[in-house]
Amino acid sequence: MKIGDLVRLKKGYPAIGIVMKIDKQHYGARQAFKVSKVERGKALRPGMVDIIAPTRDGIQDRVMVLWTEDMEQSYENSIVLEVLDKEK
């Protein structure tokens, strides 16, 4: 994804937008502290952390999109956008 690309949301909102600005590595993390073995109904304590594992979504960019339908700008998370004009 780059500035000037045509995008739309993957789910829901049918309008098309133009990428105006990209804030690289704005949200998320690559890895997190996790607890691998906990019995159902037991409380979690900070001392129970036993692994460091990758997060599900990783680091995402924040993208400013100018929506062509209502000519308004909004920030969207990069994983919810789909690029429409991919160059071959």
Buried (B, 14 or more C-beta within 10 A) or exposed (E): BEEEBBBBBEEEEEBBBBBEEBEEEBBBEEEEEEBEEEEEEEEEEEEBEEEEEEEEEEEBBBBBBBBEEEEEEEEBBBEBBEEEEEEE
